[in-house]
Amino acid sequence: MAPATALEQGLQVAQTPLEEFLSDHKGRLAACQLVKCLGAWVYWWARQRVLQHLQKRFGGHWERPSLGPLAGGCIVWFEQQPRDRWPLLLPALPLPVVWSRQPPEPAKRPPLPLLRLAQQVAHQLGHPDWHLQTLLPVPGGNWSALEDQLKAASGWAPLAAALWVAAQGGRSDLRVGATGAWIPKRGLQPVLLEGKLQAAAELGIRQFFVPECQLPQAQRACEGVHPAPDVQPLPTGTTDWRETLHPLLAQMDYPPDEHASPEVQAQWYVRQPDLQKARHYYHRMLLSPIADRLRKQWEAQVGQSCSQLVTIISHNPELAVLTTLMTGAQRVVVLFTRDQAPNLNVFKRLLRQANSQVEIGTREFATAEELAQQAGPVVGELADQLPPEHLAVDLTPGTKEMTLAMFAAARAGNRLVYLRHRIQQRRAVPFSERLRVFDRGQG
């Protein structure tokens, strides 16, 4: 008979009753064997009381892994069957895995049931060249001691979401968990829940997605669990995997940081289904570098700041912010309709965020029609007060009627400003902005 692998030995130790393990007399040997056999997996699999006991017995730090963004990463959850088969371990074993374009190292090859599911997911999503591997090497070199226990079907939801995010060049938020099986022509199916939710709470998962039909059951399972993950539903009434994953992807797709390339940042922004989340990211991460790029374009085309700018506040106040920062205007006159007052406040807030010292003048109108009628006279009034090259007129925001009125009222020598950009999924693609500056005399 072949000697037991490290994983087999570790699972045998994990069958020790918890109170016996925690005792000073009988538990020392078991504690040593558990750590030796499971290695780093102890931090993922052991119950919190076990980790606390290990810290007390051996000293040092016995804390859970820090969860955060990981390219291609997700956690698949395997419920203990029968329950409490391994009293020292969580009621569902979390298996952190990573999608990659490279085949897995032998030591990180997933358990066979999970590997087969991963291959199905990769073909279903149209990415057959992606491969799955475990985050950590398997204890003892193989998963044979666990493979008969691993029901991999429920891993479809986290695996599919993580692959989609990875294929877009993004990173998954490991603090967002999910479970759910997929059957072609039937869609998302119910799975075992209770142990996964309890384990997710111990591991620090902040949000956990379950099949919609199991939401009440999941909420009941979280009663008395502190801190419990925020349980959210995945649609079960559709056979479109994109529709099923939509709410999960909105939370799992982790925003790029300031070190990411402009292309990665732009694509993350464009693909976000939550407009408010995307807009917040744009304000916090993208507005300033985009303005810096446009400022360089302005200097290359014009060479000097203008003293005044006239612009319009629309549903996208960011446009007016960009032209204000780009032109370096000392004063900006903002035209807006009454219903755009909230966006005027956003405009002012973003300028404060950018440490702009520009003086802001406002002209309020009751309706868009009134603004279109009065935009020309406002521009004409300003043009009459300034040397032509000192006034910039922003033609980017507003309706076509407003743009035509402002264009017609501008004087020869005024700087007429227009920002071009690519559109993708009905949004302007960040960093695609191209500035065009011409004066009224060029017609």
Order of alpha helices (4+ residues) and beta strands (2+ residues): alpha-alpha-alpha-alpha-alpha-beta-beta-beta-alpha-beta-alpha-alpha-beta-beta-beta-beta-alpha-beta-alpha-beta-alpha-beta-alpha-alpha-alpha-beta-alpha-beta-alpha-beta-alpha-beta-alpha-beta-beta-beta-beta
